[in-house]
Amino acid sequence: MAITRRAFMKGGAMAVVGTSAIPSFLTRTVLAQATTAQAQGKKLVVIFQRGAADGLNIVVPHRESAYYQMRPTIAIQQNQVIDLDGFFGVHPAMQPLKPLWDQRHLAIVHACGSPDPTRSHFDAQDYMESGTPGVKATNDGWLNRALQSEDAMHAGRKYSAFRAVALGTQVPRTLEGKIPAVAINNVRDFSVGGQNPAAAPIAASFQTMYADSVNAVLHGTGTETFEAVKMLQATDPAKYTPAPGANYPNGPFGNSLRQVAQLLKANLGVEAAFTDIGGWDTHQNQGNATGQLANRLKDFSEGIAAFWTDMGDQANDIVLVTMSEFGRTVHQNGTGGTDHGHANVMFVVGGDVQGGRVYGRWPGMRQDQLYEGRDLAITTDFRQVLGEAAYKTVGARNLDLVFPGADLKSNRFLNILKA
């Protein structure tokens, strides 16, 4: 049976896309090679909302009169907003996250984003994932560099092949770099080889393919990949059942978060995990309390809430951060939507989160307060939020390495997370 290589290198990282079957010899004994997540036992989960989410209709400044003046048909009415603190409230589709707010496990950072003025999805996403706004030459991602910073503090420490993992068909820009990262499109693709007589030749071909490699770099990466496959299969992924009450929404995002929870709970040594959710580019027919954006927010909120429930007690060791490349225009456009903007909103969820609070300075929405006369102004650089998360979870102490040029200092953190 022919086997084709299903792994590729990009920026030094490795993606495992999956094979049709994995042999029965891949047993749980390989878990002895895995470590629990290092750096204080914390794990960092990053979610990218691709397409530029409308932060103003997600976390609504419902006491800001200009908000209603500038959005006559798409604004979320005050009697529909889920109030948070008397000034801000969340979109009604985000009800699943309200308990996390009430329990102070959810914090919000508003008027947050990248200082780079680009309105290009491609460039803005690249700048946020590289962590170097305005610099196209950066060849690795901020989260990979955060793990590099951790390495510098713990020379000689052995890490799991699943230390950095992404759900998807390739390693995202965020995780590209010197630290090996694994991308998995679907955990369930790795079926139990013992149930398939063809498994043995598949296994032999798969191992030999890498063992015979003459390229030292590819050989090393291939070996790590095969070990990762063995470790993953040993957890019997097809039989995973979420915790009671963890009701993931149907669709790619819910499935991705379900698999992130599965990998974290399998004790594979995951420290950093990444996934994304698209569909936020609402130029037309955005809707208000119902409609296009509401449907996307329902999926988003239900997925995060289910993930939190699924993790159970382990949720206390997790920090989850959400981000989007830029916000939307303050004024709605002529087609009932919004165009590419500037400042946005970020969510931080976790056991160490000092939640129940909206962080950041509110810049106001009067015409004279807007960025370039059209957008919410940025008062918090997104790297402040990510830098604190990296510092207090994976132990990234060298912030100049993680975010070069940002001049981040730990004594200037927003203190969203407990020390």
LUMTORGU-483668 format. One record per residue (C-alpha): x, y, z; residue in one letter. Coordinates in steps of 0.5 Angstrom, whole numbers, padded with zeros to 4 digits, always signed. Layout:
N
XYZa...
***
This chain:
419
+0000+0000+0000m+0003+0007-0002a+0004+0012+0003i+0005+0019+0001t+0009+0024+0006r+0003+0028+0009r+0008+0033+0013a+0011+0039+0011f+0016+0044+0014m+0015+0052+0014k+0019+0056+0018g+0022+0051+0022g+0015+0048+0024a+0012+0041+0023m+0005+0040+0021a+0002+0033+0022v-0004+0033+0017v-0006+0026+0019g-0006+0019+0016t-0011+0014+0014s-0009+0009+0020a-0004+0008+0025i-0002+0001+0027p-0003-0002+0034s+0004-0002+0036f+0003+0005+0038l+0001+0004+0045t+0000+0008+0051r+0008+0007+0053t+0010+0013+0049v+0007+0017+0054l+0013+0017+0058a+0016+0021+0053q+0011+0027+0055a+0012+0032+0060t+0006+0036+0063t+0006+0043+0061a+0012+0047+0064q+0013+0054+0066a+0009+0054+0072q+0004+0048+0069g+0000+0053+0065k-0002+0053+0058k-0004+0058+0053l-0009+0058+0048v-0010+0063+0043v-0016+0064+0038i-0016+0068+0032f-0022+0071+0030q-0020+0072+0022r-0024+0077+0018g-0024+0083+0023a-0029+0083+0028a-0034+0088+0030d-0032+0090+0037g-0037+0095+0038l-0043+0090+0037n-0039+0085+0041i-0038+0089+0047v-0043+0095+0047v-0042+0102+0050p-0049+0102+0051h-0048+0109+0055r-0045+0112+0049e-0050+0116+0046s-0046+0117+0039a-0046+0109+0039y-0053+0109+0037y-0053+0116+0033q-0047+0113+0028m-0051+0106+0028r-0058+0107+0027p-0060+0100+0024t-0055+0095+0027i-0054+0098+0034a-0055+0093+0039i-0061+0097+0043q-0060+0098+0051q-0066+0093+0053n-0062+0087+0049q-0055+0088+0051v-0053+0084+0057i-0050+0089+0061d-0043+0088+0065l-0042+0094+0069d-0047+0100+0067g-0043+0102+0061f-0041+0096+0057f-0045+0090+0055g-0044+0084+0051v-0048+0082+0045h-0054+0078+0047p-0052+0072+0043a-0046+0072+0048m-0050+0070+0054q-0046+0063+0054p-0040+0067+0057l-0044+0071+0062k-0043+0066+0067p-0035+0067+0066l-0036+0074+0067w-0040+0073+0074d-0035+0068+0076q-0029+0073+0074r-0026+0068+0070h-0027+0073+0064l-0024+0080+0063a-0025+0084+0057i-0020+0089+0054v-0023+0094+0049h-0020+0100+0045a-0015+0095+0044c-0011+0093+0037g-0005+0094+0033s-0002+0101+0032p+0000+0099+0025d-0005+0103+0020p-0006+0098+0015t-0013+0096+0013r-0011+0090+0009s-0013+0083+0012h-0007+0080+0010f-0002+0085+0013d-0006+0086+0019a-0006+0079+0021q+0001+0078+0019d+0003+0083+0023y-0001+0081+0029m+0001+0074+0028e+0009+0076+0028s+0008+0081+0033g+0012+0086+0029t+0007+0091+0027p+0009+0094+0020g+0015+0090+0019v+0014+0085+0014k+0021+0081+0014a+0020+0078+0021t+0020+0070+0020n+0017+0067+0026d+0011+0068+0030g+0010+0071+0037w+0008+0065+0040l+0014+0061+0038n+0019+0066+0040r+0015+0066+0047a+0017+0059+0048l+0024+0060+0045q+0024+0065+0051s+0022+0060+0056e+0028+0055+0053d+0033+0061+0055a+0031+0060+0062m+0031+0053+0062h+0037+0050+0058a+0037+0042+0057g+0029+0041+0059r+0026+0036+0055k+0019+0038+0052y+0014+0034+0049s+0013+0034+0041a+0006+0037+0043f+0009+0043+0046r+0006+0047+0041a+0000+0045+0037v-0005+0048+0032a-0012+0046+0030l-0011+0046+0022g-0008+0044+0016t-0002+0048+0017q+0002+0051+0022v+0000+0058+0023p+0004+0064+0023r+0003+0065+0030t+0007+0059+0031l+0012+0059+0026e+0020+0059+0028g+0025+0055+0032k+0021+0051+0036i+0018+0045+0033p+0010+0046+0033a+0005+0041+0030v-0001+0042+0026a-0007+0037+0027i-0013+0038+0022n-0017+0032+0026n-0015+0028+0032v-0020+0023+0030r-0017+0022+0023d-0012+0018+0027f-0016+0011+0027s-0014+0005+0031v-0009+0001+0027g-0011-0005+0031g-0017-0006+0028q-0015-0005+0021n-0010-0011+0018p-0007-0006+0013a-0004-0002+0019a+0002-0006+0020a+0005-0004+0013p+0003+0003+0013i+0006+0003+0020a+0013+0000+0017a+0012+0005+0011s+0011+0011+0015f+0017+0010+0019q+0022+0008+0014t+0020+0014+0010m+0023+0018+0015y+0029+0014+0017a+0031+0013+0010d+0031+0021+0010s+0038+0024+0008v+0036+0031+0009n+0038+0032+0017a+0033+0037+0018v+0028+0033+0015l+0030+0027+0018h+0030+0030+0025g+0023+0034+0024t+0020+0027+0021g+0022+0023+0027t+0019+0028+0032e+0013+0028+0028t+0013+0020+0028f+0013+0021+0036e+0008+0026+0036a+0003+0021+0032v+0005+0015+0037k+0003+0020+0043m-0003+0022+0040l-0006+0015+0038q-0004+0012+0045a-0009+0017+0048t-0015+0013+0043d-0017+0020+0040p-0023+0017+0037a-0026+0015+0044k-0026+0022+0047y-0032+0024+0050t-0033+0031+0053p-0035+0033+0060a-0042+0033+0062p-0045+0040+0060g-0040+0041+0055a-0044+0042+0049n-0040+0044+0043y-0043+0048+0037p-0043+0044+0031n-0038+0046+0026g-0031+0047+0025p-0030+0052+0031f-0033+0048+0036g-0030+0042+0033n-0023+0045+0034s-0024+0047+0041l-0026+0040+0043r-0020+0037+0040q-0016+0043+0044v-0019+0040+0050a-0018+0033+0048q-0010+0034+0047l-0010+0038+0054l-0013+0033+0058k-0009+0028+0055a-0003+0030+0059n+0001+0030+0052l+0005+0036+0055g+0002+0042+0051v+0004+0049+0053e+0001+0053+0047a-0005+0051+0043a-0008+0055+0037f-0014+0055+0033t-0018+0060+0029d-0025+0062+0027i-0027+0066+0020g-0033+0070+0018g-0032+0076+0021w-0032+0081+0015d-0039+0084+0016t-0039+0089+0010h-0046+0088+0008q-0052+0086+0012n-0049+0085+0019q-0055+0085+0023g-0056+0087+0030n-0059+0083+0036a-0060+0078+0030t-0057+0076+0024g-0050+0075+0021q-0046+0077+0026l-0050+0074+0032a-0050+0068+0029n-0042+0068+0029r-0042+0070+0036l-0047+0065+0038k-0042+0060+0035d-0036+0063+0038f-0039+0064+0045s-0042+0057+0046e-0035+0054+0043g-0031+0058+0049i-0036+0056+0054a-0036+0049+0052a-0029+0049+0052f-0028+0052+0059w-0034+0047+0062t-0030+0041+0059d-0023+0043+0062m-0026+0042+0069g-0021+0043+0074d-0016+0044+0069q-0019+0050+0067a-0015+0054+0073n-0009+0052+0069d-0011+0055+0063i-0011+0062+0060v-0015+0063+0053l-0014+0070+0049v-0018+0072+0043t-0016+0077+0038m-0018+0080+0031s-0013+0083+0026e-0017+0090+0027f-0024+0093+0028g-0030+0096+0024r-0032+0103+0022t-0036+0107+0028v-0041+0109+0022h-0045+0103+0019q-0044+0103+0011n-0050+0104+0006g-0051+0096+0006t-0052+0095+0013g-0045+0093+0015g-0039+0096+0017t-0032+0097+0014d-0025+0096+0016h-0023+0100+0022g-0018+0100+0027h-0019+0099+0035a-0022+0092+0037n-0024+0088+0043v-0020+0082+0046m-0022+0077+0051f-0018+0073+0056v-0021+0067+0060v-0018+0063+0065g-0017+0061+0072g-0012+0066+0074d-0016+0072+0070v-0018+0078+0075q-0024+0078+0071g-0031+0081+0071g-0028+0088+0069r-0027+0091+0062v-0019+0094+0062y-0016+0099+0058g-0018+0107+0057r-0024+0108+0053w-0023+0113+0048p-0030+0116+0046g-0034+0116+0040m-0035+0123+0039r-0033+0125+0032q-0027+0129+0034d-0025+0123+0038q-0024+0118+0032l-0018+0115+0029y-0018+0118+0022e-0025+0121+0023g-0028+0114+0022r-0025+0109+0027d-0025+0107+0035l-0018+0110+0037a-0013+0105+0040i-0011+0106+0047t-0008+0099+0049t-0003+0096+0044d-0005+0088+0043f+0002+0086+0045r+0001+0089+0052q-0004+0083+0053v-0001+0078+0049l+0006+0080+0053g+0003+0079+0060e-0001+0072+0058a+0006+0070+0055a+0010+0072+0061y+0005+0069+0066k+0004+0063+0063t+0009+0060+0059v+0014+0064+0063g+0017+0068+0057a+0021+0073+0061r+0025+0076+0055n+0020+0081+0052l+0024+0084+0048d+0025+0077+0044l+0018+0076+0044v+0016+0083+0042f+0022+0086+0039p+0021+0094+0039g+0015+0094+0043a+0019+0096+0049d+0014+0092+0054l+0016+0092+0061k+0013+0087+0066s+0011+0093+0071n+0007+0096+0066r+0002+0090+0065f-0005+0091+0065l-0005+0086+0071n-0011+0082+0068i-0007+0076+0070l-0005+0074+0077k+0002+0075+0079a
***
